[in-house]
Amino acid sequence: MLSEETGEDLVATSAGFIEILLASLRSDVEQPWAHYEERARSFGRLRALQGVPLESVIDVLAVYRRATIELISLPLNDSPRRDEILAVAQSRLENVAERLTTSIARGYLDYLDAEHRARESEMYGLAAIGTAIGRSLDTMETADVALVESLAALRLSAGAIWMRERSAFKLINTVGLEPDEVELFAQEVGPSVKASASAVGRSESRVDRISGREWNALRAHLRARGRTVGMMTLGTMIDRIFNASDMLFMAAVADQVAIALDRARQFSSEARTDHLTGLANRREFERVMEREVALSERHDRRLSMMMIDLDNLKRINDRQGHRAGDTALRLVAQQLQRVVRASDVCARVGGDEFAVAMPETTIERAREVANRLRAAIKQAGLSSKSPEPVAVSVGVAAWRHGQDWQAVYQVADGDLYEDKRRRKTDRRPAESETERPAIRLLGRTGARRRVAGS
């Protein structure tokens, strides 16, 4: 017994079957038989796509085939040769109907076979994606492998991945797109486009179906540990209807890609940053300085460097413990980030040494920043009411044409130790001054004793 919904679904196919049947009965000359059989196969594939059982399709077609006899007989009611014509028509109808029904069944089974192969391909593709992206801890390499493998599994032509940075998405990789196609791709199926349908995978990632003027695509929200880490869009410029199976497969892919990208980004961040302060580490600072020197040489830009040394870290560690020393290092890092620009790169380059790369900055401007840093650290030390206030020495240097970054580093380091020597000299009179009251007090006491004894 057919459900009402299934019966309604079959009406369109049955009506189409009658149309093909009548057209084929009227003439074998207007269209070759391959044309009618291909149309019948298309109807079979369509019913398979809609999930209608093949037996139901054939049963209903038999009903509509009998109805076709009645449609043919209607114009013949007044014909003296009605019975003869109907006999010939019915014989031909049975032959034509059998061929068309066979074609519908073949199309139906072809679709199921293709779907089975596609599912096998998707399972293989999913395993390949997981294996491939698991080998790399580099963000760019992971993104590239994820795109290539996903496009192959879904039989699509182009894709892009955007990584989330604060509240925006930054494009990090594309596959199958020419440079002049990237902007249109992003406008039609990128992160900011409204979706026409969505599906959620077994894990966290969500998949949207998007249709633009040129592109049809699936877009995945890459989520890991409860937050969105990026977006991945895969698409094609040919007509393509993405079904629920495609979207769920994309969601499964997206879950793996999100975890891999999050792991690669975390590893990359740990490899570039100092774990205690969150600033860049020495290796990252060296890479930054090499890049900035090259850019300054090429574009004739100014570049300065600032070095900072925490003068009394050993004394803080000895008197208050290493936890207090770590707090002092973090305090310097926090104040350093407060006084520099967003374009400057701050790093912890040694145990108690910090450095700042300052592109587009003159030596005078660098000295102003150094003074602001000293004032900020002093104020923060007073606010913390620490028994041992943090003291720093600062050195600055400006890059000159022909210098490498090591030369700038040496000049800034020399200026730092000159500042340290100067500050040490300035502290000596102050220390002597603090000792004088006790000496005078002893002198006065001694004088009183002499007077009393006289």
For each residue, the residues with C-beta under 8 A, 3 or more apart:
1:
2: 6 7 10 56 59 60
3: 6 7
4: 7 8
5: 8 9
6: 2 3 9 10 52 53 56
7: 2 3 4 10 11 60
8: 4 5 11
9: 5 6 12 13 47 50 52
10: 2 6 7 13 14 47 52 56 57 60
11: 7 8 14 15
12: 9 15 16
13: 9 10 16 17 43 46 47 57 60 61 104
14: 10 11 17 18 60 61 63 64
15: 11 12 18 19 64
16: 12 13 19 20 39 43
17: 13 14 20 21 40 43 61 64 65 100 104
18: 14 15 21 22 64 67 68 71
19: 15 16 22 23
20: 16 17 23 24 36 39 40 100
21: 17 18 24 25 65 68 93 96 97 100
22: 18 19 25 26 68 71
23: 19 20 26 27 30 31 36
24: 20 21 27 28 31 33 36 96 100
25: 21 22 72 89 92 93 96
26: 22 23 30
27: 23 24 30 31
28: 24 33
29:
30: 23 26 27
31: 23 24 27 35 36
32: 35
33: 24 28 36 37 99
34: 37 38
35: 31 32 38 39
36: 20 23 24 31 33 39 40 100 103
37: 33 34 40 41 99 100 103
38: 34 35 41 42 103
39: 16 20 35 36 42 43
40: 17 20 36 37 43 44 100 101 103 104 107
41: 37 38 44 45 103 104 106 107 110
42: 38 39 45 46 107
43: 13 16 17 39 40 46 47 104 107
44: 40 41 47 48 57 103 104 105 106 107 108 109 110 111
45: 41 42 48 49 107 108 110 111
46: 13 42 43 49 50
47: 9 10 13 43 44 50 52 54 57 104 108
48: 44 45 51 52 54 107 108 109 111 112 115
49: 45 46 111 243
50: 9 46 47
51: 48
52: 6 9 10 47 48 56 57
53: 6 56 57
54: 47 48 57 58 105 108 109
55: 58 59
56: 2 6 10 52 53 59 60
57: 10 13 44 47 52 53 54 60 61 104 108
58: 54 55 61 62 101 104 105
59: 2 55 56 62 63
60: 2 7 10 13 14 56 57 63 64
61: 13 14 17 57 58 64 65 97 101 104
62: 58 59 65 66
63: 14 59 60 66 67
64: 14 15 17 18 60 61 67 68
65: 17 21 61 62 68 69 93 97
66: 62 63 69 70
67: 18 63 64 70 71
68: 18 21 22 64 65 71 72 93 97
69: 65 66 72 73 86 89 90 93
70: 66 67 73 74
71: 18 22 67 68 74
72: 25 68 69 75 76 86 89 93
73: 69 70 76 77 82 86
74: 70 71 77
75: 72 79
76: 72 73 79 82 85 86
77: 73 74 82
78:
79: 75 76 82 85
80:
81: 84 85
82: 73 76 77 79 85 86
83: 86 87
84: 81 87 88
85: 76 79 81 82 88 89
86: 69 72 73 76 82 83 89 90
87: 83 84 90 91
88: 84 85 91 92
89: 25 69 72 85 86 92 93
90: 69 86 87 93 94
91: 87 88 94 95
92: 25 88 89 95 96
93: 21 25 65 68 69 72 89 90 96 97
94: 90 91 97 98
95: 91 92 98 99
96: 21 24 25 92 93 99 100
97: 21 61 65 68 93 94 100 101
98: 94 95 101 102
99: 33 37 95 96 102 103
100: 17 20 21 24 36 37 40 96 97 103 104
101: 40 58 61 97 98 104 105
102: 98 99 105 106
103: 36 37 38 40 41 44 99 100 106 107
104: 13 17 40 41 43 44 47 57 58 61 100 101 107 108
105: 44 54 58 101 102 108 109
106: 41 44 102 103 109 110
107: 40 41 42 43 44 45 48 103 104 110 111
108: 44 45 47 48 54 57 104 105 111 112
109: 44 48 54 105 106 112 113
110: 41 44 45 106 107 113 114
111: 44 45 48 49 107 108 114 115
112: 48 108 109 115 116
113: 109 110 116 117
114: 110 111 117 118
115: 48 111 112 118 119 245
116: 112 113 119 120
117: 113 114 120 121
118: 114 115 121 122
119: 115 116 122 123 245
120: 116 117 123 124
121: 117 118 124 125 153
122: 118 119 125 126 153 154 249
123: 119 120 126 127
124: 120 121 127 128 153
125: 121 122 128 129 149 150 152 153 154 253
126: 122 123 129 130 153 249 252 253 256
127: 123 124 130 131
128: 124 125 131 132 149 153
129: 125 126 132 133 145 146 149 150 153 253 256 257
130: 126 127 133 134 256
131: 127 128 134 135
132: 128 129 135 136 145 146 149
133: 129 130 136 142 145 146 149 256 257 260
134: 130 131 260
135: 131 132
136: 132 133 141 142 145 260 264
137: 142 263 264 267 268
138: 141 142 264 268
139: 142 143 163 172 261 264 265 268
140: 143 144 172 173
141: 136 138 144 145 264
142: 133 136 137 138 139 145 146 257 260 261 264
143: 139 140 146 147 161 163 172 173 261
144: 140 141 147 148 173 175
145: 129 132 133 136 141 142 148 149
146: 129 132 133 142 143 149 150 161 232 253 256 257 260 261
147: 143 144 150 151 159 160 161 173 174 175 232 234
148: 144 145 151 152 175
149: 125 128 129 132 133 145 146 152 153
150: 125 129 146 147 153 154 156 159 232 234 250 253 257
151: 147 148 154 155 156 157 158 159 175 176 234
152: 125 148 149 155
153: 121 122 124 125 126 128 129 149 150 249 253
154: 122 125 150 151 218 234 246 249 250
155: 151 152
156: 150 151 159 217 218 234 235 236 240
157: 151 176 235 236 237 238
158: 151 174 175 176 177 181 185 215 234 235 236 237
159: 147 150 151 156 174 175 176 177 232 233 234 235
160: 147 171 173 174 175 177 182 185 186 190 232 233
161: 143 146 147 171 172 173 174 222 230 231 232 257 261
162: 169 170 171 172 190 191 230 231 232
163: 139 143 169 170 172 229 230 261 265
164: 168 169 170 228 229 230 231
165: 168 169 170
166:
167:
168: 164 165
169: 162 163 164 165 190 191 230 231
170: 162 163 164 165
171: 160 161 162 174 182 186
172: 139 140 143 161 162 163 230
173: 140 143 144 147 160 161
174: 147 158 159 160 161 171 177 182 185
175: 144 147 148 151 158 159 160
176: 151 157 158 159
177: 158 159 160 174 181 182 185
178: 181 182
179: 182
180: 183
181: 158 177 178 184 185
182: 160 171 174 177 178 179 185 186
183: 180 186 187
184: 181 187 188 214 215
185: 158 160 174 177 181 182 188 189 190 215 233 235
186: 160 171 182 183 189 190 191
187: 183 184 190 193 212
188: 184 185 193 210 212 213 214 215 217
189: 185 186 193 210 212 215 217 219 233 235
190: 160 162 169 185 186 187 193 219 231 233
191: 162 169 186 219 231
192:
193: 187 188 189 190 210 212 219
194: 210
195: 198 208 209 210 219
196: 208 209 210 211
197: 208 209 247
198: 195 206 207 208 209
199: 206 207 244 247 248 251
200: 205 206 207 251
201: 204 205 206 207 248 251 252 254 255
202: 251 252 255
203: 223 251 255
204: 201 223 224 226 255 258
205: 200 201 220 221 222 223 251 254 255 258
206: 198 199 200 201 220 221 223 251 254
207: 198 199 200 201 218 219 220 221 247 248 250 251 254
208: 195 196 197 198 218 219 220 221
209: 195 196 197 198 217 218 242 247
210: 188 189 193 194 195 196 215 216 217 218 219 233 235
211: 196 215 216 217
212: 187 188 189 193 215 216 217
213: 188
214: 184 188 237
215: 158 184 185 188 189 210 211 212 235 236 237
216: 210 211 212 235 236 237 238 239 240 242
217: 156 188 189 209 210 211 212 233 234 235 236
218: 154 156 207 208 209 210 233 234 235 242 246 247 250
219: 189 190 191 193 195 207 208 210 231 232 233 234
220: 205 206 207 208 231 232 233 250 251 253 254 257
221: 205 206 207 208 228 231 254
222: 161 205 228 229 230 231 232 254 257 258 261
223: 203 204 205 206 226 227 228 229 258
224: 204 227 229 258 259 261 262
225: 262
226: 204 223
227: 223 224
228: 164 221 222 223 231
229: 163 164 222 223 224 258 261 262 265
230: 161 162 163 164 169 172 222 258 261
231: 161 162 164 169 190 191 219 220 221 222 228
232: 146 147 150 159 160 161 162 219 220 222 254 257
233: 159 160 185 189 190 210 217 218 219 220
234: 147 150 151 154 156 158 159 217 218 219 250
235: 156 157 158 159 185 189 210 215 216 217 218
236: 156 157 158 215 216 217 240
237: 157 158 214 215 216
238: 157 216
239: 216
240: 156 216 236
241:
242: 209 216 218 246 247
243: 49 246 247
244: 199 247 248
245: 115 119 248 249
246: 154 218 242 243 249 250
247: 197 199 207 209 218 242 243 244 250 251
248: 199 201 207 244 245 251 252
249: 122 126 153 154 245 246 252 253
250: 150 154 207 218 220 234 246 247 253 254
251: 199 200 201 202 203 205 206 207 220 247 248 254 255
252: 126 201 202 248 249 255 256
253: 125 126 129 146 150 153 220 249 250 256 257
254: 201 205 206 207 220 221 222 232 250 251 257 258
255: 201 202 203 204 205 251 252 258 259
256: 126 129 130 133 146 252 253 259 260
257: 129 133 142 146 150 161 220 222 232 253 254 260 261
258: 204 205 222 223 224 229 230 254 255 261 262
259: 224 255 256 262 263
260: 133 134 136 142 146 256 257 263 264
261: 139 142 143 146 161 163 222 224 229 230 257 258 264 265
262: 224 225 229 258 259 265 266
263: 137 259 260 266 267
264: 136 137 138 139 141 142 260 261 267 268
265: 139 163 229 261 262 268 269
266: 262 263 269 270
267: 137 263 264 270 271
268: 137 138 139 264 265 271 272
269: 265 266 272 273
270: 266 267 273 275
271: 267 268 283
272: 268 269 280 281 283 284
273: 269 270 278 279 280 281 284
274: 277 278 279 280 281 347 348
275: 270
276: 326 329 330 348
277: 274 329 330 332 333 348
278: 273 274 333
279: 273 274 333 336 337 346 347 348 354
280: 272 273 274 284 285 288 345 346 347 348
281: 272 273 274 284 285 347 348 349
282: 285 286 347 348 349 350
283: 271 272 286 287
284: 272 273 280 281 287 288 347
285: 280 281 282 288 289 345 347 349 355 357
286: 282 283 289 290 405
287: 283 284 290 291
288: 280 284 285 291 292 345 347 357
289: 285 286 292 293 305 357 405 408 409
290: 286 287 293 294 405
291: 287 288 294 295
292: 288 289 295 296 303 357 359 405
293: 289 290 296 297 303 399 403 404 405 408
294: 290 291 297 298
295: 291 292 298 299 301 359
296: 292 293 299 300 301 302 303 359 399
297: 293 294 300 401
298: 294 295
299: 295 296
300: 296 297
301: 295 296 359 360
302: 296 359 360 361 362 398 399
303: 292 293 296 357 358 359 360 361 398 399 408
304: 358 361 362 363 365 366 396 397 398 399
305: 289 355 356 357 358 366 396 397 398 399 405 408 409 412
306: 355 356 358 366 369 370 394 395 396 412
307: 353 354 355 394 395 396 397 409 412 413 415 416
308: 332 336 353 354 355 356 373 392 393 394 416
309: 352 353 354 392 393 394 416 420
310: 313 328 329 332 352 353 354 390 391 392
311: 391 392 393 420 423
312: 315 316 388 390 391
313: 310 316 317 325 328 329 351 352
314: 317 318
315: 312 318 319 388
316: 312 313 319 320 324 325 328 388 390
317: 313 314 320 321 322 324 325
318: 314 315
319: 315 316 387 388
320: 316 317 323 324 325 386 387 388
321: 317 324 325
322: 317 325 326
323: 320 326 327
324: 316 317 320 321 327 328 386 388
325: 313 316 317 320 321 322 328 329
326: 276 322 323 329 330
327: 323 324 330 331
328: 310 313 316 324 325 331 332 386 390
329: 276 277 310 313 325 326 332 333 348 352
330: 276 277 326 327 333 334
331: 327 328 334 335 377 380 381 384 390
332: 277 308 310 328 329 335 336 354 377 390 392
333: 277 278 279 329 330 336 337 346 348 354
334: 330 331 337 338 380
335: 331 332 338 339 373 376 377 380
336: 279 308 332 333 339 340 346 354 356 373
337: 279 333 334 340 346
338: 334 335 376
339: 335 336 369 372 373 376
340: 336 337 344 346 356 358 369
341: 344 358
342:
343: 359 360
344: 340 341 356 357 358 359 361
345: 280 285 288 356 357
346: 279 280 333 336 337 340 354 355 356
347: 274 279 280 281 282 284 285 288 354 355 356 357
348: 274 276 277 279 280 281 282 329 333 353 354
349: 281 282 285 353 354 355
350: 282 353
351: 313
352: 309 310 313 329
353: 307 308 309 310 348 349 350
354: 279 307 308 309 310 332 333 336 346 347 348 349
355: 285 305 306 307 308 346 347 349 409 412
356: 305 306 308 336 340 344 345 346 347 369
357: 285 288 289 292 303 305 344 345 347
358: 303 304 305 306 340 341 344 361 365 366 369
359: 292 295 296 301 302 303 343 344
360: 301 302 303 343
361: 302 303 304 344 358 365 366 369
362: 302 304 365 366 398
363: 304 366 367 396 397 398
364: 367 368
365: 304 358 361 362 368 369
366: 304 305 306 358 361 362 363 369 370 396 398
367: 363 364 370 371 396
368: 364 365 371 372
369: 306 339 340 356 358 361 365 366 372 373
370: 306 366 367 373 374 394 396
371: 367 368 374 375
372: 339 368 369 375 376
373: 308 335 336 339 369 370 376 377 392 394
374: 370 371 377 378 392 394
375: 371 372 378 379
376: 335 338 339 372 373 379 380
377: 331 332 335 373 374 380 381 390 392
378: 374 375 381 382 389
379: 375 376 382 383
380: 331 334 335 376 377 383 384 390
381: 331 377 378 384 386 389 390
382: 378 379 385 389
383: 379 380
384: 331 380 381
385: 382
386: 320 324 328 381 389 390
387: 319 320
388: 312 315 316 319 320 324
389: 378 381 382 386
390: 310 312 316 328 331 332 377 380 381 386
391: 310 311 312 423
392: 308 309 310 311 332 373 374 377
393: 308 309 311 416 417 419 420 423
394: 306 307 308 309 370 373 374 416 419
395: 306 307 412 413 414 415 416 417 418 419
396: 304 305 306 307 363 366 367 370 412 415
397: 304 305 307 363 408 409 411 412 415
398: 302 303 304 305 362 363 366 408
399: 293 296 302 303 304 305 403 405 408
400: 403
401: 297
402:
403: 293 399 400 407 408
404: 293 407 408
405: 286 289 290 292 293 305 399 408 409
406: 409 410
407: 403 404 410 411
408: 289 293 303 305 397 398 399 403 404 405 411 412
409: 289 305 307 355 397 405 406 412 413
410: 406 407 413 414
411: 397 407 408 414 415
412: 305 306 307 355 395 396 397 408 409 415 416
413: 307 395 409 410 416 417
414: 395 410 411 417 418
415: 307 395 396 397 411 412 418 419
416: 307 308 309 393 394 395 412 413 419 420
417: 393 395 413 414 420 421
418: 395 414 415 421 422
419: 393 394 395 415 416 422 423
420: 309 311 393 416 417 423 424
421: 417 418 424 425
422: 418 419 425 426
423: 311 391 393 419 420 426 427
424: 420 421 427 428
425: 421 422 428
426: 422 423 429 430
427: 423 424 430 431
428: 424 425 431 432
429: 426 432 433
430: 426 427 433 434
431: 427 428 434 435
432: 428 429 435 436
433: 429 430 436
434: 430 431 437
435: 431 432 438 439
436: 432 433 439 440
437: 434 440 441
438: 435 441 442
439: 435 436 442 443
440: 436 437 443 444
441: 437 438 444 445
442: 438 439 445 446
443: 439 440 446 447
444: 440 441 447 448
445: 441 442 448 449
446: 442 443 449 450
447: 443 444 450 451
448: 444 445 451 452
449: 445 446 452 453
450: 446 447 453 454
451: 447 448 454
452: 448 449
453: 449 450
454: 450 451
